[in-house]
Amino acid sequence: MGKNQWVVPRGNQWAVKGAGNHRATKLFDKKQDAIDYGIDIAKNQNSEFISQKRNGQIDLKNSYGHDPRNIKG
């Protein structure tokens, strides 16, 4: 399982970074482009994806790893 991927504001841009990393993997001008890129990484690494608003609040969170819950349907 890889590092959780975060989309965070960075100045006037949006950064995609792995959890615990200080440097961004990549910067984007549009938040949706950063989200799409971050989700692709999270899917490839079987990890979590988390996106923040400009004020730091989490606005999107998805798991692309092994979900331990047993949900039918």
N, C-alpha and C positions, 0 to 999 in steps of 0.2 A: 504494500500500500504506500503510495507516494504522499508528498506533502499536500496539505489542504491548499487550495488556490483562492486567493483573495483579489477582488477588484476594489481599489481604494482611490480616493481623490489624491492627485499629486499636482498642486498648482491649478492650472487651467486644464489639465489633462487627467486621464484615468490610467492607473497603473495596475498591471496584473503581476502578482508576486506570490511565491510560495510561502507558506507559514514559516515564520522565523527568519526569513530572508530580509535583509535591509535594502537590497537592490531590487528594482523591478525587473521582471523577466522581459516586459515590453510595455511601452507607453502608447496610449491612443488618444486621439482628439475626441472621439465619440464613445460614450459609455457603452452603448450596445456592441460596438466592435470589441471592446475589452471583455465584455460578458461572454460573447461568442468564443473568443480566444481562450478565456479562462475555463469555460465549460469543456472545451475540447481537451485541454490539458488534464482537467479533473477526471474526465472519462477515461483517458489513456492511462492515468495513474491510479484509477480506482480510489479516488479520494473525494473529499468534500469540496463544494464550491460555495463561497460566501461573497456577497456584494454589499458594499456600504454606500450610503447616501453621502452627500457633501458634508453633512453635519456629523458623520461618523456612525449613525444608526444603521443596523443591518436591514436591508430591504429585500434580500433574496438569499436563500440557503437551500442547497440541494445536495443529496448524497449520491455519489456515483461509485461507491465502494460496496463492500459486503454489508448489507443491512441485517443485523442480528435478529430483528423482529420477524416473527412468523405471521404474516398477514395473508389471509385467504382472499381470493377474488381478484 
